[in-house]
Amino acid sequence: MPEQTVHGGAFFERIGVRLDHLERKDEVVSADVLDAWYDPSPRVLAAVRQHLEFLIKTSPPTHAEGLRDVVAERREVDAANVLLGSGTSSLMFLALPRLVGPGERAVVLDPMYGEYAHILEHVVRCQVDRFELPLDGFGVDVDRLASFCQGAKLLVMVNPNSPTGVGMQLVQMQALLERLPADCRLWVDETYIDFMPGSQSLEPLVAADPRLVVCKSMSKFYGLSGLRVGYLVAAARQVDELSGLTPPWQVGLIGQLAAVEALGDVEYYTAHAQTTMDLAKTLQARLDSTGRFVATPTNANFVIARCLGFSATSLIERCQADGVFFRQCDSLSPRFKDDHVRIAVKGPELDERVMQTIDRCLTD
């Protein structure tokens, strides 16, 4: 069987992958995946419930044209610069082989979301070089990164980064884009950027720089993970080329309606972003206070922490026995040696359950 990337979602082993025991969902804490802890906007739920039978049985607009137009309006870009996909994963598999070729050099951050290195190494079969972020803080040195990209055809970043939660502001990203080689493209995954206080997207810059591609999931921030909605923003010529290679009906009708309604409820999601960041700070502080972790300040809905003197796998296995799931990070960097965990924010009550379980498992 071809190699596949390691992802979270082990909690489904407790619920049942055949989905015939969904009542067990309330028995577990799924902090090993980065899904929203809050429900989708009430506008989303009301619209879907009102038209549910129609939405289930009806074929959607072929290329999600209406959703594309709404994304363009909300993100202040031209509709010709937007391509919809069945989550960002489908867009990654579609677009990355068109941005860099076999044997060419691509750069990824280390640590970073593992699907990118997998696609570049095993699907595109290009040379992948890892720009190693300092393990103390995981900050990005723009000048060093730009220099490291000499001779590369593509730089792939997640901002804020996963699994570190460390984000770069617009002025830093613009400086990086200016310093990159003229023939090096920049792919930026902004799935978590709406959590980041004071953040500004690179999306409006694609019209002026054809090297730039911005990819965005609507799963995490908008609470639509189960519907698989994502999009990318790129130069119109690039989008036109990719559109011709994209199967029809990439986004189902429920997903299209839910995404349109979610994009329209800015107030709801802005409030939950602030609450999420407050919870993340609390989670970071709780981990640090144990004296058994060093947690990294985050700009996203999760916290990464280094384990001090114990095995991450051993702790995770003990916590899973109590129904608490979080992520062991070795698959996200070859430099991790069973010594980092990543824990998603899951709301006040479940975060407390996570910490109580960790405390108990570390002292037993």
Backbone torsions as a table, in degrees:
resi	resn	phi	psi	omega
1	MET	NA	134.9	178.9
2	PRO	-59.0	148.7	179.7
3	GLU	-62.6	140.0	176.9
4	GLN	-124.6	157.2	179.7
5	THR	-75.5	145.6	174.7
6	VAL	-80.4	129.6	177.0
7	HIS	-126.5	168.8	171.4
8	GLY	-73.7	-170.9	179.7
9	GLY	106.5	13.3	179.2
10	ALA	-61.5	-20.8	-179.0
11	PHE	-61.8	-22.9	178.3
12	PHE	-66.3	-21.1	175.2
13	GLU	-64.0	-31.2	178.1
14	ARG	-79.3	-39.8	-179.3
15	ILE	-73.9	-39.5	-176.0
16	GLY	113.1	116.4	-175.1
17	VAL	-70.8	-15.1	175.2
18	ARG	-82.3	-2.4	174.2
19	LEU	63.1	25.5	-179.6
20	ASP	-97.9	5.8	176.5
21	HIS	-137.7	50.8	-178.2
22	LEU	-66.2	-15.3	176.7
23	GLU	-64.4	-16.6	178.8
24	ARG	-77.5	-7.0	-175.0
25	LYS	-58.9	-29.9	-178.2
26	ASP	-81.8	-2.9	178.9
27	GLU	-87.5	-14.5	-173.5
28	VAL	-120.1	159.2	170.3
29	VAL	-112.7	113.7	-173.5
30	SER	-92.3	56.6	-179.3
31	ALA	-81.3	9.7	174.3
32	ASP	-90.1	-6.6	173.0
33	VAL	-122.7	158.1	-170.1
34	LEU	-101.3	26.8	176.3
35	ASP	-63.1	154.1	178.9
36	ALA	-60.5	142.0	176.3
37	TRP	-82.8	-16.6	-178.8
38	TYR	-102.4	160.5	179.0
39	ASP	-72.9	160.0	170.3
40	PRO	-58.5	162.1	178.9
41	SER	-50.2	142.8	174.1
42	PRO	-54.3	-30.6	176.6
43	ARG	-63.4	-39.7	177.8
44	VAL	-62.8	-51.5	-175.8
45	LEU	-63.7	-40.2	-179.5
46	ALA	-64.7	-44.0	-178.4
47	ALA	-65.8	-42.5	-179.2
48	VAL	-66.9	-43.8	-179.8
49	ARG	-64.6	-37.9	-177.8
50	GLN	-64.2	-34.2	-173.0
51	HIS	-119.8	23.3	-168.3
52	LEU	-57.2	-48.8	-176.8
53	GLU	-60.3	-44.7	178.0
54	PHE	-61.9	-43.1	-176.9
55	LEU	-65.0	-35.0	-178.1
56	ILE	-73.9	-38.8	-171.3
57	LYS	-95.0	-3.7	-171.1
58	THR	-110.3	135.4	175.4
59	SER	-67.1	139.3	-176.9
60	PRO	-82.8	167.8	169.0
61	PRO	-51.0	134.5	-166.3
62	THR	-54.5	-47.4	-175.8
63	HIS	-117.8	24.6	178.2
64	ALA	52.7	45.3	-174.1
65	GLU	-59.9	-40.7	-179.8
66	GLY	-66.4	-44.0	176.8
67	LEU	-62.8	-40.5	177.2
68	ARG	-56.9	-43.8	-178.9
69	ASP	-65.9	-38.2	179.1
70	VAL	-67.3	-42.9	176.1
71	VAL	-57.3	-45.9	-179.3
72	ALA	-60.5	-42.5	179.6
73	GLU	-64.5	-46.3	-176.3
74	ARG	-68.9	-33.5	-176.5
75	ARG	-95.9	-0.1	176.4
76	GLU	58.2	49.2	173.6
77	VAL	-130.7	168.4	177.2
78	ASP	-78.0	145.1	179.1
79	ALA	-59.5	-27.8	178.6
80	ALA	-67.7	-12.1	179.5
81	ASN	-96.6	3.0	-172.6
82	VAL	-115.5	133.3	174.0
83	LEU	-128.5	125.9	179.1
84	LEU	-87.8	152.2	177.1
85	GLY	-148.0	169.0	177.7
86	SER	-82.0	74.6	-170.9
87	GLY	77.9	167.3	-178.8
88	THR	-72.5	-23.5	-179.4
89	SER	-59.6	-42.4	179.4
90	SER	-63.7	-36.0	179.1
91	LEU	-70.5	-36.1	176.8
92	MET	-62.3	-48.4	-179.5
93	PHE	-65.9	-31.3	178.6
94	LEU	-74.7	-49.2	-166.4
95	ALA	-88.5	-39.0	-173.1
96	LEU	-58.4	-39.7	177.5
97	PRO	-65.5	-14.6	177.4
98	ARG	-93.8	-7.3	-179.3
99	LEU	-101.2	-23.0	-179.9
100	VAL	-148.9	146.3	-174.4
101	GLY	-110.2	171.1	177.9
102	PRO	-56.0	133.6	178.5
103	GLY	84.0	-17.1	177.6
104	GLU	-77.4	163.9	-173.8
105	ARG	-96.1	130.5	174.0
106	ALA	-125.7	149.4	-179.0
107	VAL	-118.2	133.7	172.6
108	VAL	-125.2	154.9	173.5
109	LEU	-75.4	155.1	177.7
110	ASP	-137.7	114.1	7.0
111	PRO	-83.2	160.4	176.2
112	MET	-165.7	162.1	177.0
113	TYR	-45.8	124.0	-166.9
114	GLY	-73.3	-17.8	-176.9
115	GLU	-62.8	-31.5	-178.1
116	TYR	-65.3	-50.5	178.8
117	ALA	-61.7	-36.9	178.6
118	HIS	-60.7	-48.8	-179.2
119	ILE	-62.8	-46.3	-176.8
120	LEU	-65.7	-38.5	-177.3
121	GLU	-81.3	-42.8	-169.0
122	HIS	-105.1	-20.4	177.5
123	VAL	-101.5	-55.9	178.7
124	VAL	-75.2	-35.2	-177.4
125	ARG	63.7	46.4	174.3
126	CYS	-99.0	173.9	176.1
127	GLN	-81.4	119.5	-177.9
128	VAL	-108.4	120.1	175.8
129	ASP	-111.0	136.9	-176.6
130	ARG	-99.8	123.6	173.8
131	PHE	-87.0	107.7	-171.9
132	GLU	-78.5	117.9	175.1
133	LEU	-79.7	146.4	178.9
134	PRO	-61.2	132.2	-177.7
135	LEU	-66.5	-17.8	175.0
136	ASP	-94.3	87.0	176.3
137	GLY	103.7	-23.6	174.3
138	PHE	60.0	28.1	179.9
139	GLY	-73.8	156.6	-179.3
140	VAL	-105.6	122.5	172.6
141	ASP	-89.1	108.2	-173.1
142	VAL	-59.3	-45.8	-177.7
143	ASP	-64.7	-43.1	178.6
144	ARG	-64.1	-41.4	-179.7
145	LEU	-65.2	-45.3	179.2
146	ALA	-60.7	-41.3	178.1
147	SER	-65.3	-39.2	179.5
148	PHE	-62.6	-26.0	-176.7
149	CYS	-85.2	2.4	175.6
150	GLN	-59.3	127.0	-178.6
151	GLY	87.2	-4.8	178.9
152	ALA	-90.6	148.8	176.6
153	LYS	-95.2	-16.3	-175.9
154	LEU	-153.8	135.6	168.9
155	LEU	-115.8	128.2	179.0
156	VAL	-113.8	128.5	179.7
157	MET	-134.1	154.2	167.1
158	VAL	-116.4	126.9	-176.5
159	ASN	-137.6	116.0	-7.6
160	PRO	-58.7	150.3	-172.8
161	ASN	-72.4	148.0	168.8
162	SER	-118.4	122.8	24.8
163	PRO	-103.7	9.6	-169.9
164	THR	-85.5	-28.3	-175.6
165	GLY	78.8	1.0	-178.9
166	VAL	-80.8	129.7	-176.8
167	GLY	-116.7	156.9	176.0
168	MET	-115.9	136.1	179.4
169	GLN	-77.3	166.6	-174.8
170	LEU	-55.7	-42.6	-177.1
171	VAL	-62.8	-35.2	177.1
172	GLN	-69.5	-41.2	179.6
173	MET	-67.0	-38.6	176.4
174	GLN	-63.4	-41.7	178.1
175	ALA	-62.1	-40.1	177.8
176	LEU	-63.2	-46.6	-179.1
177	LEU	-59.7	-39.8	179.3
178	GLU	-67.2	-32.2	-175.7
179	ARG	-88.3	-16.4	-179.6
180	LEU	-65.2	151.1	174.5
181	PRO	-55.7	148.8	-174.9
182	ALA	-61.4	-25.3	-177.7
183	ASP	-104.1	15.9	178.9
184	CYS	-104.7	118.9	177.4
185	ARG	-80.8	154.7	-179.9
186	LEU	-123.6	117.2	173.8
187	TRP	-103.4	121.7	179.9
188	VAL	-120.6	119.8	175.7
189	ASP	-90.7	112.8	-177.1
190	GLU	-107.0	34.3	-177.4
191	THR	-55.0	-34.8	-173.3
192	TYR	-106.6	6.3	-169.8
193	ILE	-67.1	-27.0	-178.2
194	ASP	-72.1	-15.0	172.8
195	PHE	-77.3	-24.4	-168.5
196	MET	-78.2	119.7	-179.1
197	PRO	-58.8	131.7	176.9
198	GLY	72.2	13.7	-175.5
199	SER	-76.8	153.0	173.6
200	GLN	-133.8	134.5	-177.5
201	SER	-76.7	155.5	173.0
202	LEU	-82.7	-5.0	-173.6
203	GLU	-51.3	-45.0	-178.5
204	PRO	-64.8	-13.1	-176.5
205	LEU	-85.3	-10.2	-174.6
206	VAL	-65.3	-29.5	-178.9
207	ALA	-65.2	-28.1	-176.8
208	ALA	-96.2	-15.7	-176.9
209	ASP	-138.3	102.6	-176.9
210	PRO	-68.3	-7.9	177.2
211	ARG	-75.2	-18.2	-169.6
212	LEU	-92.7	132.9	171.2
213	VAL	-129.5	127.4	178.0
214	VAL	-113.1	126.3	-178.0
215	CYS	-115.3	139.9	-174.3
216	LYS	-145.2	128.7	172.8
217	SER	-90.8	147.6	171.8
218	MET	-101.4	14.1	-177.0
219	SER	-76.3	-54.1	-166.0
220	LYS	-78.5	-55.9	-176.3
221	PHE	-69.9	-39.6	-175.0
222	TYR	-92.8	-2.2	177.0
223	GLY	68.3	36.5	-176.4
224	LEU	-118.7	28.7	-173.9
225	SER	-56.1	-39.7	-177.5
226	GLY	-70.5	-11.4	-176.5
227	LEU	-100.0	-13.3	175.1
228	ARG	56.6	73.4	177.8
229	VAL	-125.1	126.5	175.5
230	GLY	-149.7	167.6	177.4
231	TYR	-152.7	160.5	170.6
232	LEU	-125.5	154.6	177.4
233	VAL	-121.6	124.4	-176.3
234	ALA	-152.7	176.3	176.9
235	ALA	-56.2	144.2	-175.1
236	ALA	-56.5	-39.5	-179.8
237	ARG	-64.9	-39.5	177.9
238	GLN	-65.4	-43.8	178.8
239	VAL	-63.5	-40.9	179.4
240	ASP	-61.3	-42.9	178.5
241	GLU	-63.4	-45.6	-178.8
242	LEU	-68.6	-33.5	178.9
243	SER	-59.7	-36.6	179.6
244	GLY	-69.9	-14.1	-179.7
245	LEU	-106.7	2.6	-174.8
246	THR	-96.7	127.6	175.9
247	PRO	-62.1	153.8	176.7
248	PRO	-70.3	164.6	174.6
249	TRP	56.8	44.2	-179.8
250	GLN	-67.2	-31.6	-179.6
251	VAL	-117.5	123.6	-179.7
252	GLY	-65.8	167.4	-174.6
253	LEU	-66.1	-39.6	176.5
254	ILE	-61.9	-43.0	178.9
255	GLY	-62.3	-41.2	-179.9
256	GLN	-64.0	-47.0	-179.7
257	LEU	-65.3	-44.9	-178.8
258	ALA	-60.8	-41.3	-178.9
259	ALA	-67.0	-41.3	177.8
260	VAL	-59.9	-47.3	-179.1
261	GLU	-66.4	-38.7	179.9
262	ALA	-63.5	-43.5	-179.7
263	LEU	-63.4	-23.1	-179.7
264	GLY	-85.9	-9.4	-176.1
265	ASP	-109.0	66.9	-176.1
266	VAL	-62.2	-42.0	-175.3
267	GLU	-60.7	-44.3	-178.9
268	TYR	-60.5	-48.9	-174.8
269	TYR	-74.2	-32.9	176.8
270	THR	-62.3	-42.3	178.6
271	ALA	-63.2	-41.5	-179.0
272	HIS	-72.7	-28.2	174.8
273	ALA	-63.2	-43.9	179.3
274	GLN	-63.2	-44.6	178.5
275	THR	-62.2	-40.4	179.8
276	THR	-61.1	-43.3	179.6
277	MET	-67.2	-35.6	175.2
278	ASP	-62.9	-42.8	178.9
279	LEU	-66.0	-38.1	179.2
280	ALA	-63.8	-40.3	177.2
281	LYS	-63.5	-40.1	178.0
282	THR	-64.4	-43.0	179.2
283	LEU	-62.6	-43.4	177.7
284	GLN	-59.3	-46.6	-179.0
285	ALA	-63.6	-39.2	179.4
286	ARG	-64.6	-41.7	178.5
287	LEU	-63.3	-45.7	179.3
288	ASP	-61.8	-37.3	-174.5
289	SER	-67.8	-18.4	178.3
290	THR	-69.8	-22.7	-173.9
291	GLY	75.8	4.6	-178.1
292	ARG	-110.6	-3.8	-179.0
293	PHE	-135.9	156.5	163.5
294	VAL	-120.1	108.0	-176.3
295	ALA	-95.1	144.9	-179.4
296	THR	-94.4	130.8	174.3
297	PRO	-54.6	138.8	-169.8
298	THR	-122.8	153.3	171.6
299	ASN	-116.7	25.3	-176.5
300	ALA	-142.7	-173.0	-173.6
301	ASN	-91.9	36.6	179.8
302	PHE	-160.3	165.5	179.7
303	VAL	-132.7	133.9	171.5
304	ILE	-102.0	142.9	-177.9
305	ALA	-142.9	139.1	175.8
306	ARG	-87.2	132.9	-179.9
307	CYS	-84.0	133.9	-177.5
308	LEU	-102.7	98.1	171.6
309	GLY	82.6	19.7	175.7
310	PHE	-150.3	162.7	-177.6
311	SER	-81.0	127.1	175.7
312	ALA	-61.1	-41.6	-178.9
313	THR	-61.5	-43.4	-179.7
314	SER	-61.4	-44.5	178.5
315	LEU	-62.9	-45.6	-178.2
316	ILE	-60.6	-43.0	-179.5
317	GLU	-63.1	-40.1	178.6
318	ARG	-66.9	-40.0	179.2
319	CYS	-68.4	-37.2	179.4
320	GLN	-62.4	-32.5	177.2
321	ALA	-61.6	-23.9	176.9
322	ASP	-99.4	10.9	176.3
323	GLY	83.9	13.6	180.0
324	VAL	-110.1	121.2	-174.9
325	PHE	-117.3	130.5	168.8
326	PHE	-145.9	178.6	-162.3
327	ARG	-100.6	132.8	165.9
328	GLN	-87.7	136.9	-162.5
329	CYS	-103.6	7.2	-174.4
330	ASP	-58.5	-32.3	-178.2
331	SER	-71.6	-9.2	-176.1
332	LEU	-97.6	-7.5	175.7
333	SER	-165.9	132.7	174.9
334	PRO	-66.8	-12.6	178.8
335	ARG	-84.0	-15.9	176.0
336	PHE	-77.4	132.8	-176.2
337	LYS	-125.3	63.5	-179.6
338	ASP	57.5	37.7	-174.0
339	ASP	-132.0	13.1	177.2
340	HIS	-135.4	142.8	172.8
341	VAL	-125.6	152.0	174.1
342	ARG	-124.9	128.6	-175.3
343	ILE	-123.7	124.6	179.3
344	ALA	-80.4	146.6	171.5
345	VAL	-68.3	129.3	-177.3
346	LYS	-127.5	15.7	-180.0
347	GLY	99.6	160.9	-172.9
348	PRO	-55.7	-48.4	-174.8
349	GLU	-69.5	-44.5	-177.9
350	LEU	-73.2	-34.0	174.3
351	ASP	-60.3	-39.8	177.9
352	GLU	-64.7	-40.0	177.4
353	ARG	-62.9	-41.3	178.0
354	VAL	-57.8	-49.4	-176.0
355	MET	-68.0	-38.3	177.8
356	GLN	-64.3	-38.6	178.6
357	THR	-67.0	-43.7	177.5
358	ILE	-60.6	-47.1	179.5
359	ASP	-57.1	-44.6	-178.0
360	ARG	-66.4	-42.8	-177.7
361	CYS	-70.2	-28.9	178.4
362	LEU	-77.1	-22.0	-177.5
363	THR	-100.8	-18.4	-180.0
364	ASP	-66.7	NA	NA
